[in-house]
Amino acid sequence: MRFVEKAAGWLFAIGLAIALVLLFNYLDVLILVAFRNVGIDTAVYRGALATVTAVANIIVFGTFLFICKKVKRPILQMKKMNKLDILLVVIIAIGMLGFAETFIMTSERIAEYVKSLSEQMDQYKEAVNRYSGVEKEVVPLWDNILYLVTLSFLVPLEEEMIFRGAIFGVLRRKMSPFFAIIITAAIFGIMHQVSIHTAYAVVCGLILTACYYYTDNLFASVIMHSLFNLIGSALGDFLKLDVIGVPASLRQEILLNCNTVCILMIVPAGIAFFVLAKRSRKRRRLKAESVTAVE
């Protein structure tokens, strides 16, 4: 009987998680269609599209999390983080970016000899290219700035509210943290669609979800996600802006140095992750002991 109840709980949680993913996709498609119906070129005004989509998702999923709290079923964790925890998640975020860069560089080398992987790399580069399908000159400066700000801050907040706050939250109520983290990471990776992107997004999803669980604070994963997007994507696009006037050679040198630092931080990030996990176990043990003592 207990097994049946547990299985039913799992099915309910996974079903609700899938429903949340479908809601996320529905909002994205709805806003995309709305933009196109009023004649807005979404390739040119990608920043405006990303901003409206992010704000809409933040409002909708923020409402969902608020309702959960109101009905006495809170799923969002926002406990206080100390300075050491913040430092640890920053180190982990930089190392996580180093892992992603290493993965992409390795994939590019292998793609030179494997045609199918080469095609996937082309798809990945097109997916992450801000100017895919449009001439750079026709994109207004304000939309570029809006895109960079949204990519660096709003998108991380949006995705962390959805995947760590909502999806992990509903899974965590019905299953162990281990399985909830794995399923959340798998969903996070699959949502990135492009195979190359999915491969490292699953690993990043594992790290982000675990760090959220270890700190019990959504802003831990938001900070990590923001740093990842800011250094890994937004910085390169920012340096490409004509108004900045950074020569191509200098831009490449800056990005190369950033990549090198991130790769060098992989090992320190691993150590930081271990320390964060150990601190989390200690806090939970002390909490359990204090509850037992009161009883």
N, C-alpha and C positions, 0 to 999 in steps of 0.2 A: 504493500500500500504506500509506504514511504517513497519507494522508487517511482511509482506512478505519479505521485504528487510532485516529486522533484522533476521528472520528465515534463510534466504539464507546465511547471514553472519555467523551465528552460524554453519550451516551445512558445509560451506566452511572451517571454522576454525577447527572444529572437524575432518573433513576429512583430512586436512593437518596434524593435530596432529597424527592421526592414521597412515598416510603415514610416518611420522618421526619415529614412533614407529616401523613400519615394516622395515624401513631402518636400525634402530638400531639392530633389531633382525637378519636381513639379514647379516650385517657385522659380528655379533657374530658367526653365523652359518658358514659363508664363511671362516673365520679364523680358526674355529674349524676343518672344513673339510680339509683345507690346511695343518694344523698340522698333522692330521692323515694320509693324503695322502703321506707325506714325512716320515712317520714312527715314529713320535714323540709321546710318551705316554703322553697324556694330564693329566692323573692322577698324574704322576710323576712330569712333568714339568708344573704344574698348574700356577706357578709364571710367567713363560715365556709367557704362553697363555694369562693370565690376562693382562700382560704388553702390549703385541702386540695389543690385542683387545682394551684396553683403549686408547693407542696412536692413533690407527686407527680412533676410534670414535671422539677423540678430534680434529684430523685433519679434518675429514669430517664435523662434526657439527660446528667446528670453521669456516670452509669455508662457510657453510650455513649462519651463523650469519654475517659474513663479507659481503657476497653478499647482504643480506637484508639491511645492512647499506649503501652499495654502490648504491643500487637502490632507495635510499631515503625512505626505509621502515624499519627503525631500530627497532629491538624487544628486544635487549639486553640492560639492564640497568647497568651502571657502575659509578654511581655518588659517590662522595667522602663520606666516612664514618668517623665520628669523633671517638675519643677514647671511649666515653661513649657508642656509638652504638656497638662498637666491644666488650666491656665488657658485654653488655647486651646479645648479641648473644652467647657469650661463656657460660654465666650462663644458658641460655635457652638450649643450646646443652647438657650440663651436666644433666640438669633436664630431657630432652627428653630421654637421655640414662637411667636415673633412672626409667622413665615410662616404657620403653621397658623391663628393667630387672624385674620390678614388674609384668608386663604382663606375661613374660615367667615363672616366679616363680609361679604365680597364676595358669597358664595353666598346669604346671607340677603337682600341687596339685590336680587340678580337673581331670587330666588325670589318676590319680590313681584309680578313680572310673568310668571313662567313657572310654570304649574301643576305640571308634572311635577317640576320642581326643588323646589317648595314641599313636595310630598309626600315627596321624598327628605330634605329638611331635617327634616321631622317624624319620619321614621324614625331619622335620626341623633340627634336630641335625645332620643328615647325610648331609644335604645341606650346613650347615655352618662349617662342619668339614674339615679342610685342608687336612687331610689324609684319607678322604673317598675313599675306593676302592684301597688303596695302603699302603704298609708297610712304616712306618715312616723312617726306616733305608735306604731305597733306594732313598729317595729324597735328592738331593745334597744341601749343605748349601747355595750356591749362589742362587738357585731357591727359597729356603725358604725366604731369605733376599729380593729377588726381589718381591716375593708375598706380604710380609709385607709392603714394601715401596709402592707398587702399590695399595694395599688395603687401606692404610692410606692416600695417597695423589692423585694418578692418578685416581682411581675409583671415589672418590668424585668430582674431577674436571670434569671427563667425564660425570657422571650422572647429575651433576648440569647444565652443558652446555646443555644437552639433555632435561631434564625435566623442569628445571626452565628457562634456557635461551631460548631454542627453543620452546618447547611445550607450556609452560605458555605464552611465548611471542606471539605466533600466536593466542592463545585463547584470550589473553588480548586485542588484537586489535579489536575483534569483540563482546566481551561481558564484563559484569561487572567484577571487580576483584573478587567478591564473588564466582560467578559461575566458573570463570577461575581457582581459587584456588582449588575448590572442584573437578573439572574434572581432573586437573593436579595431585592432590593427589590420586584420584581413579586410574588413569593410572599408577602412580608410585607404588602403592600397588599391583595392578594386575601383574605388571611385575616381582614381586618377587616370583610369582607362588605358592610356598608352602603356604598353608592356614594360618598356624600360623604366618609365616613371613609376609604374606599379611595383616593380621589383624592389627599389630602394625605399619607396613610400611605406611598404609593409614594415620594414625594419625601423624606419623613423616613427611609424605609428606605434610600434611596440615600445620604443624608448619614450615617446611623448606620454603614452597612456600609463606606463610604469611610473614615470616621474610625477604625474598627476596623482596617482595612487599613493606614492611614497610621501608626498607633501600634503595631500588632502587640500590642495588649493589650485583652482583652475588657472590662476594667473601664472603658475609655474610653467605649465605647458604653453600658455599664451606668450610668455616671454621667450621661451625656446623657439616657438614657431615664428615669432616676429624676427628674431635674430637670424634664423635660417633663411627666411624670405628676404630680409633686408640685405644681408651680406651675399647670399647666394644668387639673388635675382635682381633686386631693385638697384643695388650699387652699380652693376654693369649697365643697366638701362639708363641710370642717372648720368653716368659718365659719357654716354653716347649722345646726350642732348647737345645740340649745336650751340645753345645759349651758354653752356658751360665752357665749351671751347677746349676740351681736353684732347690733345693729339692722340691718334690711334696707338702709337708706340708707348706713350706714357700710360694710357688706359690699360693696355695689355700687361704692362709691368705691374701696375697697381693690383689688378685682378690676380695675376700670377703670385704676387707676394701674399695676398689674402688667402688664396688657395693653399699655398705652402704652409702658412701659419695654421690653417684649419686642419690640414693633414697631420701636422706635428702634434696637434692637440688631441688626436684620437686616443692615444694611451692615457694622458691625463684625464680625458673624459671618462674612460673606462674606470679609472680609479675613483673619480668623483661619483660615478654612478654607484659603485660599490659602497662608498661612504654614505651616500644618500639612502640607499637601501638599508644599511646597518642602522642608521639613525631612525629610520621609520620603524624597523622592528623593535628597537629599544623603546620608542614612544608607545607603540601599541602594547608591548609587554607591561610597561609601567601603568598604562591605563587599565589593562586587564587586572593587574594586581590591586590597584586602588579600588576597582569595582568589587573584587572579591573580598577585600578588607571591609568595605562598607556593608556588604551582605552578611 
